[in-house]
Amino acid sequence: MATSNDLESTRPLAQFAPTFLGDHHFSVHVDDYRSGSGTILRIKLENFMCHSNLQIEFGEWVNFITGQNGSGKSAILTALCVAFGCRAKGTQRASTLKDFIKTGCSYAVVHVEIKNQGEDAFKPEVYGDVIIVERRITESASSTILKDHEGKKVSSRKDELRELVEHYNIDVENPCVVMSQDKSREFLHSGNDKDKFKDAVSRKISLDALVDFAIAHGAQWMFITPHDISMVKSHERIKKQQMAAPRS
C-alpha cells in the first residue's frame, strides 16, 4: 500500500459498534454490515488536489487517517465525494471540477473500489464481487466509468452511477453522511439556538419513528441510513399537509 509521506495508514478500530438513538440503545454487529456490500476497499488518486499518486487500502471497520495540516486528509474525503457524483460546489472546496486538478497537471483521476458481495450486492452478475468507480477530470470535461471486478468497463451512464449510490445509500451531499469542517462551522455559527433546537427535535422524531417501526416489526438489529431518515421525514411532512388541508 502506497501512501504519501505525511499520511499514516488507516487502521481498523473495532468489531462491534454500539449505536444510540434517542432513548433507545441498539447494538449493531459490524460484521453484519461493514463486511458485506458497499464497503469502500481502496481509493487511488492521481494528480488530485495535492496528491500526485496516492493509494489507500481501508480496513474492514472504522478507519482513521491522520497527518499534519496540509498533508491532504480532507482531499481524500473530497475525492470520495467527487467519485460518487458530488458537484464541485457541493464539496465546498472548489467552484469547478477542473480546480481539483493538481497545479501543473492536465488531468486528475479518482479510482474507488467498492466491495460487492452478499445478499445486498449491486448487479453481481454484471460487476462481480468488486465495483470500480473511476472519475477522470480534464480542463474541459469530466467522465465517470463503472468497471467490473476485472477492471473491464461496464457503463459510463450517469443513471448507472445514480442507481449504484441509491442502492447503497451513498448520499455524499448529506451532512449525516459527510460532515466537513466548513459545514460544522456553518451549522455552529448560523441561525439561533431556537432553530438548532427545532432541527434537533425534528431529527429525534424521525429516529423515534424508525425505532417504533422496527420494534413493531420485531427487528432485533437496526441499521439506519440517511435514506431511511429522509423517507420518514417525507412521510411525516405529507401527513401534516394532509391534516392541514381544508376539507371539502
N, C-alpha and C positions, 0 to 999 in steps of 0.2 A: 504494500500500500504506500503510495507516494503522497506526501503532504508538504505544504510549504514549511519553511524552517520555523516560522513563528507560531504555527498552529500545532496543538497537541492532538494526538489521536483520540477518537471517540471511544468511550468505554461503556459497557453495559452496566446499569445501576442495580436493577433488582428483577426478581422473577415474579413478584407479587405486589400488586398496587392497590391500596385502599382508596375508594372514591367516596367523597362526602357530598350528598345532595340535600341541601336544606337540613331538616331534622332526621333524614334517613341516612343510613350507612350501608353501602353496598361494597362488598369486596370483589374486585374484578380480577380474575385469574388472567394474567398477561398471556400465558401460554395459549389461552382460548382464542386470542385475537391477534396479538402482535406477531406471533409466529406464523400466522396464516397470510391470506391475501391482503394486498395493499401496503405491506411494509416496504419502506424505501431501503433498498440494499446498498446502493452505491450512487455516487454523483461524481461526474468528471467535468471540469471546467477548463476551457481553452480560450485565452485572451478575454476573459470575462472580468470586467472591473479591474481589480488589482492583481488577479491571478493569471499567470501565463499558462501554467499547466498544473492543475491540482486534481488529485483523486482522493476521495474519502470513502471508505467502506464502513457502513454503520453497523453497530452491534445489534443484537436481537431485540433489546428492550430500550430503555431510556438512554439517550446519548447526550453527552456534554462536549462542546467544542470550546476550548479555552485558548487565549492568546492575548498579546498586548494590544492596546488601542492601535487601530490602523493595520492590523495584520490580516484583515479580510474575513472576520467571522460573520458579520452581517451580510457580506457579499454572497456567502453560501446560502443563507436563507432567501435572499433576493433571487438568486439563481433558481431555487426550487419554485418560487412563486412564478417566475417567468416561464419555466418549463411547463407548468400546469395552466398556462394561458392568461396569467395576470397581465394587465396593461401596464405600461411603463409608469404612468402616473399613479396607478394603484399600489405600486411598491413604495412610493414616496421617496424614491432615490434618484429618479430621472424623469424627464418630460417626454423623451422618445426612446425607443429601444436601442437606437444606434449609440446613445450615450453610455450604454453598458460595455461597448467595445473598448478594450484597453487602449490607452493612448499609444499611438504609433502603429497600431494594427488595423487591418482592413476587415476583420470579421471576428465573431465570437461564437462559441459553441457550448451549449449546456446539454449534458448527457445524463439522464437519470434512469436507473434500473429499479423496477418495482417487482416484488415477489407476487406471483400469480398462481397460488396453489390452494387447494382445499375447496370446500363447497361453494365459497363465495367468489371463486375465480372469475375473471372477466374474459369471456370468449376463449377458454383454454384450448379449444380445438384449433383456434387460429394462431394464438400467441405462444402457447406452451406455458411453462412454469415461470417465465420471466417476461415482463413487458418493458421495452426500452422506449423512452420518450426523449427525442433529440430535437432541440431547437437551435437553429442556425440564424445568426443575425449579421447582416451586412449594412453598409452605409445607406443602401437604398431599399432594402426589403428584409423580411424575416420569414422563415418557414419552419413548420413543425412536422416531424416524421415519427410515426409509431412503427416500431420494429418488433419482430418476434424474438424468442429466446436465442436464436441463432444469428441475430443481427440482420435478418432479411426484412426489407421494407414491406409493411402491411398496408399502411394508409398514410395519407398526408391531408386528409379532410379535417376541417375544424370540428365538424359534427362528431367524428370518431373520438377526438380528444375530449370533447364536451361529454360524450357518453361515458367515457372512462372515468373522468373526475366525478361525475354524478353517481356512477356506480359505487365508487369508493368514498363518496362524500368528502372529496378534497376541495374545500372551498377556501382557497388561499387569500381571498379578499375579505373574509370574515374574521374579525378580531378574536373570535372564540377559537380560531384555528391558528392564526398567526398574529401575535401582538408585538409589534416593533416598538423600539424605544420612542420613536416620534409619536406613534399612536397612543402610547401610555401617557406621555406628557400632554398630548392634546386632550385626553379624557380628564386628566387630573386638573387641568387649568381651564377647562371650558365649562360653561353653564354654572349653575349654583347647586348647593347641597340638596335642595328640594328636587331638582331634575335628576341628580345622580341617585337619590333615594328611590324615585319613581322607576328609574331604569333597573335598579337592583331588585325591587319588588316584582317588576314585570318578569325578570329572568327567573326569580324564585317560583312565581306562579306557574310558569311554563314547565319548570323542572318538576314541581309538585304534581302537575297534570300527568307528566310522563311516568312518574313514580306510581301514582294511583292506577294508571293504566296497566303497568307491569304487575302490580300486586293483584289486580283484578283478574289478570290472565295467568296467575300462578308462576310468574317468572322468578327463577332462582338467582339469575345473574343479570346485570344490566350493563349495557354499553351504549351510552348516549352520544350521538353525533350532533354537530351543528345543524345538519339537515333535519333531524328529528325535532329539535327545538324550534326551527323555523316553521315546520309544518304545524306544530301545536299552536304557535303564536298566530299563524294564519287562520287556523280553525277558530281560535278564540275571537279574533277580530271579526270574522264573518258572523259568529253568533251574536256579538254585540251590535253589529249593523242590523241584523235581522230583528233583534229585540227593540232597537231604536226606531225602526221603520214604522211609519204610520199605517195603521190597519184600515183596509177599505171596508 
